[in-house]
């Protein structure tokens, strides 16, 4: 007798389908059951407004979660950076698999890097497309500190649309996440990898979240085999920072936790955070280092501790509208 297929809820975008397909393969291996993708359209997919205007928080997630709670799907895959920081009681984050490259990247005209673009601009501003206040803030701060004129241009659309702005010359470059381009096999189009020292990623960037209902304990236990403990504590600390700043997914907050090792021995975790005005004129950028968190609560505490320090330095005044 063939086992009933597990239904995986996913957004319809090319990237969402690619990452959900990869998760489906992994779930088939750990459960021995067939997995079918169920495509769901979210508000964030259909709205043409900029993410900063529609609020960002949960716009790509709510429809998937509703489908889970209705029983239309058995589990769902999200980009972790899209998840609101408050986890509903009736849903469980069953697995956070090994993180992809968390960095932001540039896809620029003529194969240029950020430094080369600035040199080739000949006095005019370098026009860089991004819909993210976080990226705008840090790009503009970089430009100010390096004496470069940058104009950040708000854009939306899928990966093809965004890259098209650079290839057509309408913009000099666009900023995207390395993880997304890796997952759809287009990392070769990147012209510059932006180091985290220049551009701290969004909290949770590069990581996926596999979610199911809390009532389905057997499925949650099976999915937990895909969990990577190091990725989970890192993104938990990053998201705890975001939550303690009371900022939504579209706020200009960057955070990145990395593990510090002596040889093969991982002994500490460093959490870096940044918040700034979108014009880059003011940034609060701090870091904290501590033992690798041994539990969810320890990871949360590390994020809160850094948030307290950032708020003391004036972070709250830099985020524009506070999330409700």
Secondary structure, DSSP 8 states (H G I E B T S, - for coil): -----EEEEE-SSHHHHHHHHHHHHHHHHHH-S-EEEEE---HHHH--S-HHHH--TTTTTHHHHHHHHHTS-SEEEEEGGGS-SS--TTEEEEE--------EEEEEGGG--HHHHHHHTTTS-EEEE-S-HHHHHHHHHHHHHHT--EEEE---S-HHHHHHHHHTTSSSEEEEEHHHHHHTT-GGG-SEEE-TTT----TTTT-EEEEEETT-HHHHHHHGGG--HHHHHHHHHHHHHHHHTT--TTSSEEEEEEEEEETTEEEEEEEEEEEE-TTSS-EEEEEEEEE--SSHHHHHHHHHHHHHHHHHTTGGGGSSS---
